[in-house]
Amino acid sequence: MTVFLNGKFLPLEEAKIPVLDRGFIFGDGVYELVPVYSRVPFRLDEHLARLERSLAATQIRNPYSREQWRRHVQGLADGQPFEDQGVYFQVTRGVAKRDHAFPKDAEPTVFMMSNPLVNPPREQVENGAAALSAQDYRWLRCDIKSVSLLGNVLLRQLSADAGCAETILFRDGRLTEASASNVFIVERGVILSPPKSRLILPGITYDVVAELARADGIALEFRDISEAEARGADEMWVTSSSKEVLAIVELDGRRIGDGRPGPVFRRMYRLYQDFKHNVMRAGKREAVSA
């Protein structure tokens, strides 16, 4: 596998960083993951804008211009043997003596790799998935896409141990997101999801679902959702670059709705697949309604 490290493409086994890198010592860094369809990065500018927000929030210097980032991401994608990919890249504060305070002259470390983009199997899409719930005990800046993901890892492991697809998170009696995805519910034909805030990561797929719903005339609201409302919803979905749009039909052993993927999910899933075929794979950046 070819990866990218600090300006160079090289074999994975040759990519090495010093043990005093603050990403290793403190988890002091941010990351992005860009889906690539037919070797075309999807909404790269939106991913780069989110990266810039994360870097600004953590006061890590952005080592590259937008155009340099585009060249590096495309160059990595072009060098892989697979068409559909997930390009992961992270920026840490760099190498310095271990001290909580920011070092003055450290150079950011940039690492990039790409793996095949694996979507949910057809059976899971058709039948829906099970999830567990947990209290959201993560930090209060979940809008920063930080490499410090221990909270998410522990929460995801709860559902992994139970053979479930996701862990749905509630904080102070309200729905936030899932351990590695955003969450939507449906009530009486209306799609609902928590609004963007510091308590959730604003997903690119989250935005696509909103655009598709509006373009197709499906009612959509972003507002606070109580835990009771989420558990009593007609439908529940999770969304992410890899999961795309996936129906959750069971939460903590209890059915969501009638225990099958609902009609609004099926409509959105078709819209998403059409959009992926006609826009994502074609490398277009037209509005959803085009």
Order of alpha helices (4+ residues) and beta strands (2+ residues): beta-beta-alpha-beta-beta-alpha-alpha-beta-beta-alpha-beta-alpha-beta-beta-beta-beta-alpha-beta-alpha-beta-beta-beta-alpha
